[in-house]
């Protein structure tokens, strides 16, 4: 039993909405993956606010039609595809996919699209090697904390230095 025209339109609209929210898309060859494995991938992706959609290439073509940001995905729409749409933590989403692929030893990444640019396998790996948003925020907070500590110590040093200078001047005047 095939899908009705109405259900296909709903799927296309849902894909358009997801693409509108996504910052990055990965196209995976999902051939050979079981329903349980796809569910595992979806669970892993939830942490990084990402979703995995398995849909026909024709429906994805309809969803990206007229959207310049995603039009380059067309070159990847061959074969059996699962689409990972990542919003928020891009590095975390890519890491989740790569971790899943390493664990299952199935599913290849055909390619990806980020900010309207097709990504090579090396570029996708480079994104995965970036620290997560939480780690970056912690690093920035640590740096800011370090700076404020140094400023506070510097400010504290001014009166102490002045007091020592006055003390030394007073001792020199008494002699």
N, C-alpha and C positions, 0 to 999 in steps of 0.2 A: 504494500500500500504506500503510494507516494505521498508527498506533502501537497497540500492544497496551495493554490496561489496566495491565499490570504496568510497562511502560516509562513510561506517563503518571504512575503513582504514584512512580516513581523520579525523574522530572523534578520533580514537586511537592515531594518530600522535599529534593532538591538546592536548589530555590528557597527552601524554608523555611530551610535551613542558611545559604545566602547572605544571606538577609534578616536572619537572626539575628546575623550578623557585621557587616552593613552599618550605616553611620551615616546614609547618605543614598541616595535613589533618584531617578534621572532617567528620565523616559519620553520616548523619542524616536520620531518617525515615521520609520521606516526605508525607506519605500516609495521605490523607485528606486535603492537602494544595491546595489552588486554584492557578491559574496562577498569579493572582494579588498578592497573598501572597508570592509566589516565587519571583516575581519581586520586592516586598518590601524588602525581604531578600537580594537580589542581590544589591539593592541600598544601603542598610545599610553597606554591605561589601566593597563597592567601596572605602569608606573612609580609610580603612586599607589595601588597595591594595590586596584584597582577591576576589575570585570568587566562585560562586556556580554553579556546573554543575550537571544536572540531566541526567544520562545516564544508560544504562543497565550494570549490574554487569559483564557480559561477556566481554563487551568492556573495562571496567576498569581493569579486570583481564589481558587482552591482553596488556594494557598500562603499567601495573606494572610488567609484566612477564620479568624476568631477571634483574630487578632493585632491588638490595638488600635493598636499603633505604626504599622502599615502600612495600616489599613483605609481611610484617605482616598485611597489609590491607586486605589480602585475607580472614582472619577469620571474617571480618565484612561484607563481600559481600553477604548478604542474604536479601531477601525482597526488598522493594521499597526504594532505596537510592538516596539521594542527597549528593554530595561531595563538601565540602567547602575546597578550597585550599588556604592557607594563606601564603602570603609572606610579608616581611617587619614587620609590627606591629602585632606580634602574639597575644599579649594580647588584642589589639583592635579588632582583628578579632573574637576571642572567645567571647569577650564582646558583639559584634554585634549579634552573633548567640544567645547568652543567652538572650539578650534583646528582640530579635525577638520572641523567644520561650515563654518568659514571657508575651509579649503582645498578642500573638495569642493563647496561651494555647494549641498549637498544636506542633507536631514534637518533637521527642525525639532524643537526641544525642546517637547513638549506641556506639561510641567510637572515638578515635583519635589516630594519630600517629605523634610523634615528634622526630626527630633525630633517626629514625629507631626503636623507642620504642613505643609499644602500651600504651596508657594512660587510666587510670581508670577515672571514673566520678569525683572522688575527685581531681585527678591531673588536669583535665580539669578546674574544678572550681578554683583551686589554680592559674592556669595560668591567668584566667579571673580576679582574684583579684589583679594581679600585676598592678603597675601604667603603663600608656601608655608611649610610647617612648618619646613623647613631655614632659610629666611630669618628667620623669627621666632626660632628658636633662636639664630641668629648674632646677631641684634639684642639678645636677652636676655643672651647671653654678653658682648657688647661693653659693654652697660650695666653688668653686674656687674664686668667688668674695670675699667671707668672708676671705679666706686665704690671698689673695693679700692685702686686707685692713689691716689685722693684721700685715703682713710683713711690709707694708708701715708705719704703726704706730710705729712698732718696730724700723725700720730704722730711722724714725724721732726722736725717743726717744734718740738715741745714741748721737747726737750732743747736744741736750738739756741737757741730763744728764752730758755730759762732760763740758758744759758751767756752769752748776750749781756747779759741783765739783771744777772747776777752780775758780769760784766766791767765794766759801766757803774757798778754800785754800788761796786765796788772802786776804780775810777778816781775816783769822786766822794768816796770816803772818804779817798783819798790827798791830795786837794787841800785 
